[in-house]
């Protein structure tokens, strides 16, 4: 019984981290701009 609860907790935490990592992606129309030499 304890092993089952442990597996559920681990899977829940893994899915939560996966969902939060995917939610912070930039929209497809936003492009990254390279740094110029003056900004370094």
N, C-alpha and C positions, 0 to 999 in steps of 0.2 A: 504493500500500500504506500509506503514511504517513497519507494522508487518511482511509482506512478505520479505522485505529487511533484517530485523533483523534476521529472521529464516534462510535465505540464508547465512548471515555472520556467524551465530553461527554454522551451519552445515559445512560450509567451513573450519572454524577454527578447529572444532572437527576432521574432516577428515585429515587436515594437521598435527595435533598433533598425530593422530593415525598412519599416514604414517611415520612420523619421529621417533616415538617410535619403530616401527617394523624394521626400517632400521639399527638400531644399535645392532642387535643381533649378537652373536658370531657364527662363522661357526660351524657345528656339530662336526667336528674333533678336535676342541679346547676344552681341558678339564681344568677346574679350578684346581689349585694346592693349597692345604691347607698350611697355614703358619706354619713354624716350630717355636719352642719355642725361638730360637735365634733371629728371625726377629721381634719379638714383642717389 
